[in-house]
Every structure is written in structure tokens, then in C-alpha cells.
Amino acid sequence: MAEQSVDGAATEESLAKKMKAIEPEEASKVADSVHDTALRLSSFQMTRILNVNSMRKQLMVEGTFKGQESPAIVIMEKKVFPEDDIFLKRGFFNEGTIIRKVYSNDVYGNYECFPTREHNGLNVTIIHPASQKHLDKFSRKELYLVNETYEIYESVTLPYLESNSFSLQWVDNILSHKAEYDKIIYEDKDKEKGFIMLPDLKWDGTLASLDILVLAKKRIKSLRELNDSHLPLLRNIRDTGTDVIKKKYNLSSSQLRIYLHYQPSYYHLHVHFSYLMHEVPGIHCEKAHLISTVINNIEIVPDYYQKAVLSFVVKENDPLCKKYQESGVLTVIDSQTEI
């Protein structure tokens, strides 16, 4: 959505989805976004570091762009190393490469290395204008594990989500072909078991980091709503999705991680397909549910997800975390211990 990092919960969620998470009342502000200008990062003035994720080599900072009053979030992440033959022939080092010895011991040596500019690139995500919810999401917070029964879901989680969830307009735009139509990899137009398959925005396009998103045509909030009536949809997503990836990217089903998040970063049913060798955010046991396991659970117990206890992480000071505290679901002691 956790990952062992400065802020595991934040890194477990797709940054691309957060970037799209604009509430209805804030939609008008997008017209003043820096994305509509000739963007210059030299005009970005940092005001504070929101988070550092050492595992993902990621830095998130808040600041402002020159001429803009509203805050922005800039997320910088080290690029994945290439694996193609052209890279091998061209090489990684040259005369301009700087290397400094840190220490050596027997056959092992530790060095600092500074390759040429071509290999020092970053993947950068910019959110502007950034709302307070965006700033809160990307700021470092302590994490707590919630064991949610279906009764807790109905009495605490669902009422909160219905009154505070982000707009799903961007999802509807994709489903209605108003946006990202040129990115669609595959589409099944069936109203009940159909879906749209497209690259996740955080995927850089390399096979090594394959990350594909599937959006169900039917409006289903999350894993919690699934039952045996949804098995045709889930099987279609799994089977057709793997066939498409096999034909287009030459990866078999056994090389794919196919999963749903709970809690998801937005409440329209979606499934992630990622290359098994690529450790994407949000694949840990307190976040990800393999689609094969989901299907099997429902085949055994048709209303499994209306009976099961689902565990997930919430962040300290998050409004939902406070709701769990107020209802007695979660007790936080000295901001460090939860019972």
C-alpha cells in the first residue's frame, strides 16, 4: 500500500494513483498546474523532506515552483539498471567514471562509484498542486497493523471510506475512453466480466520492471465485496490477462505475480500484474492477495470475504487510524505500541 522503510505504508501504494488522487473540489486547481508549462526543476525550491525510502532509493520532498503559490511534491527514485544487449556492448563505465575506494578485505572491495550522466538518471514524479491529503500521504508516519473483521469493515471502515475517499473520475475516464485510450493493451467490453488492461504509470516500459494494471468494467469497491458471483470476472482477468502478456511480452503465468491490494489505494476493483523478478511496492503479506488464492477461497466459501479477518497497515495520525482508535479496534500506546 509493510515494506521495511522510513514509511512503509506510503511506499506500498502506487505513486501514480496518488498523483491522480484529486478530490472533486480541487479539480479546478489543475488548470494552474506546472504540468501545463515548460517545467524547469531549477525553479523548484525545497521546503522540507517528507520521506526517504532507503530500500527503493527514493526521496520525497515538498516545495514550491517559482511563480506558483500552491505546494508541490517531487518524488525522485533511482532508475532500474538496463539488461539489454545494447547496454552490454556499449558498457557502463568510461574514462569519465569516478571511483573511490572505501575499504577492502581479502577478495572483497567496497567503492563509491559515479558513472557518467547517462547512467545517473532518476524517475521523477511531480504532484502539483498538492493537497493536504497528498502531503499527509507522503509524510513519514509510524505504522500499525489492523485485523479487520467484516463487522469492523461495515461499522468503521466503510462509513469512513464513503465519506473521505478520493474521486474515481480518472478511472471512469479510462473506462469510457476519455483518457489514456492510446495506452490500452487489451480490452474486454463485457459489462459483467470485462476489463481494461494498461501499463501502470509507474512502469518504465522495460520487461525487467513489468507492471500492468487491470481495471474491472463493473463498479466493485474492493476485495471485501467479492463473492461467487464475481468468479467469472476474476477468472477472466487471470486467464485472459496471462494470455495477453504471454503473447505480447513472452512471459508465462508462472513468471507473473497477479494480485489485489487490501486496503487498495482507490476503491474500484483493480488487479496488478507484475514480473515475478521485479519487487514492486505493495507485494507484502499485509497488503497483497494473490488472485489465485482469492479465487480458491471463494470457490471453497462463496462469501469468504464477508467472513474473513483481513489484516492491513494504517499510518499513525491517519484519520482512519484515529477512527479505529475511537472505536476500540486499535490502541496506540506512546505512539509506538498497538494492541
Salt bridges, closest charged atoms under 4 A:
GLU12 OE2 - HIS284 ND1 3.10
GLU13 OE1 - LYS18 NZ 3.71
GLU23 OE2 - LYS133 NZ 3.11
GLU62 OE1 - ARG48 NE 2.41
GLU77 OE2 - ARG56 NH2 2.85
GLU118 OE2 - ARG90 NH2 3.40
GLU148 OE1 - ARG224 NE 3.00
ASP172 OD1 - ARG219 NH2 2.79
GLU180 OE2 - LYS20 NZ 2.68
GLU187 OE1 - HIS177 NE2 2.84
GLU187 OE2 - LYS217 NZ 2.47
GLU192 OE1 - LYS218 NZ 2.87
ASP200 OD2 - LYS17 NZ 2.88
ASP200 OD2 - LYS202 NZ 3.20
ASP211 OD2 - LYS202 NZ 3.06
GLU225 OE2 - LYS221 NZ 3.83
ASP239 OD1 - ARG238 NE 2.81
GLU299 OE2 - ARG235 NH2 2.90
ASP303 OD1 - LYS307 NZ 3.41
